[in-house]
Amino acid sequence: MPERRLLRIETLAPATVHWSTDGWDTVHDTATRDTTLGVHAADLETYSLHIGDRVDFTFHWPGEDRWEGTDFVVWVE
C-alpha cells in the first residue's frame, strides 16, 4: 500500500480486525461495520506509516466466536 494512507479491510461477514504496526508489541482491535452492500469494512488508522513499515493483522469472527488462525501482512511501499 502507499505510505500515509488509510488501510481498509473488507470482509463478507462481521469481524474484528486484530492488528499491529510494530510487530505485535502493541495491538488494536477494530470492528467492521456493515456497509449495507453485503460487505463489512474496517478502516485502520495507518496514516503515520512510511515506506518499509508493515501492518500485521488477523480476524476474529464473533458470530462463530472463532479466530482466523492465520496472520496477514500488508507492506507499505
N, C-alpha and C positions, 0 to 999 in steps of 0.2 A: 504494500500500500504506500502511497505517497506520504511524506512526512507532514506533520502538523494538520492532520485530518482526523475526523471522527470515524470510528470503525463501527459499522452497522452489521450486526449478526441477525440473520433471518432463519426462522425455523417454521415447521409446519404444525407445531403444537406448542402449548405454553411451556416455557422452560425458564430456568435461572441460569444465566451465564456466569460461571465462576472463573475469574480471570486475574491476570497479574502482568505487570510490565517490568518486574525486577526479579524474575526467576523464582517466583512463588514466595519471596520473602514477605511481601505484602499482597493480600488478596482482596478482591472486590466481588460482590455478588450483585448482578443487575438482572432484574426480572424482565422478561419480554412483555410487550404489550400487544394486544390484539389489534391488527390494522383494519379489521372487518373485511379484508380481501382474501381470507384464507391463509394469511401469513402472520406470524408473530415476529416482532422485531425488538432488538435491544441495541441502544446506542451507547457505545463505550467511550468514555472521555479520554481520548488518546491524542489530544491536540498538542501536548508537550513533547511527543516523541520525535526523535530525529533519525536520520539515516543510520542503519545498523541496529537500532532498537528492535524489540520484538514484543508481541503480545501473545502470551500463552493463555489458553482457555479450554474449558470443558463444560459440559452441560449437566444440570440436574433436572430431571423430568418429574415435576411434582405430582402429576396425575397418576404416575406409576410409582412414585417415591423411589426413583432409580437414578443412579449416576451413569453417565455415558460409558465410563471405563476407558476412555481414550483422551489424551491431551492433543490439542491442535495448536499450531503456531502460525502467526501472520508476521512477516518481516516488514520493516519499514525500509523502503528503497529510495 
